[in-house]
Amino acid sequence: MQTDFQLDIDVKKSTGWVIALSIALIILGIGAMIAPMIASAFFTSIIGWIALISGIVMIVQSFQSKPVRGFWLNLIVGIFYVIAGIYILFNLGAAILALTFAFGILFVAEGIFTIIMGFTNKAGHRMSWLVVLNGVITLILGIMVLNSFPFSALWLIGLYVGISLLMSGISLLSAALAVRKVAAA
């Protein structure tokens, strides 16, 4: 009897984090859909900063581990990361175009794999149709991105990322609530 009670607490605790994440995804998705041009520039500049900071860390790390094999490889890759980060930050328009194309491919792949997962894993039991719907919508968004490329790249990336975040949040929230319902029964 004690283990069932502990299991219920563990399920509530772990699904609580999933519910919090799903609500955050829903809020971020709505925000990106309301201001897609700002979201496009924001997402792209974040990637630029991540590349720049990662490159700096790789360069510093290569000098700290100089006696170890791979010094030149780490140094060169770090320099490329720094160059890519600076290029993204100073050429935001071109980076948004490239990122829009990359997101189109990503959404197509994510949509296909999410549909497959919804049919094979039956995530959330009776709610697996929502996972499949998420995959279908993500796949359609990816196809639309690639079909309209390069036109409207400024708002497409923000809008589509927003829609994808919203749908991922809703399907994740539904799955977590279904798990809680099954555990409570």
Secondary structure, DSSP 4 states (H G I P E B T S, - for coil): -HHHHHHHHHHHHHHHHHHHHHHHHHHHHHHHHHSHHHHHHHHHHHHHHHHHHHHHHHHHHHHHTTTSTTHHHHHHHHHHHHHHHHHHHH-HHHHHHHHHHHHHHHHHHHHHHHHHHHHHT-TTGGGHHHHHHHHHHHHHHHHHHHHHTTTTHHHHHHHHHHHHHHHHHHHHHHHHHHHHHHHH-
